[in-house]
Structure formats: C-alpha cells, structure tokens
Amino acid sequence: MGAGKSAVGPVVAGRLGVPFVDLDELVAAGAGGSIDAVFAAEGEAGFRRREREAVAQAAGRAAVVACGGGVVLSPESVARMRGSGLVVWLDAPPEVLRERVGKGEGRPLLADGPGGRLEEILEARRPAYSAAAHYRVATAGLTPEEVAEEVVRLWKRSG
C-alpha cells in the first residue's frame, strides 16, 4: 500500500504499448462493488479468494498488472505471476508509505488508521515480496515517471 503501483503501472504500460490492469479494479468489478464493500460483505478471506481469481484472469496477458500487496500471501498467485511475466517489487520505507496512504481511506486493512499497522504488514510481507519479485525498485524520493523508467529498463534487460 502506497508503493506506487497505481501511479507507476499506467506509465509503464504506456511506454511499453500494452494495457494496464489493476487487480483491485478486477476484484471490485467481479464483485459488483468497491474493495471496501467486498471486505465488509466477505471479509479478508473472501477478498483474497477474489484476488486469486483476478490473478488467474490477468496472468498471461500482455499487460502491466498492478497487484495488491497481499497477492504474495498466495503461493498459487506468486507462481502464476512469476510464470507469466516480470515481477517488480516497488519498495518504499514505512515513513514514505505512511505519507502516501494518508489516513488510509479506501484501504480496509488500515480502517483504523495506518499507525503501526502499515509497518506491521510491510515487515510481515517483506520476505514474501522479496521471494516473489524478479527485481526490487526503491521508490522513495522518485517520481512515478522515474520509477517507470527503471521498470522499463529492467523489462528490456530481462527480455
């Protein structure tokens, strides 16, 4: 949350000439409501099930896909992502993430405010992010365009 996926992804997609797919948008569209509504009606387990389905739907597309940070909690989703394309972890320190997410509106896991919860989530998932990613890009202090430039460079290098 707050790493820049939604800001960087469309820029990368534009530079590569492919569509941009936001998994949260796929989940919301499939549920017929917002992410908050999915969490309220189905809880985190229901959201994660829908998220796995969205990964399966997006995998293999010629597209830039922005995955929510919890995708790494599913080995099946990680295998699909790694098997279908380049996985780049957009990493930022907790203080930068807190600044970017603000009060956490629209982010069900931060419903009580980001506080220490954001850092807890990051630290718990950091090993999974590292294992899932082919590359890590530190985003602190960079504009979305600068991050996108680095991601495109990595794409070209890996291809």
Beta strands, then each sheet from edge to edge (+ up, - down):
strand 1: 20-22
strand 2: 64-66
strand 3: 88-91
strand 4: 135-138
sheet 1: 1+ 2+
sheet 2: 3+ 4+
end
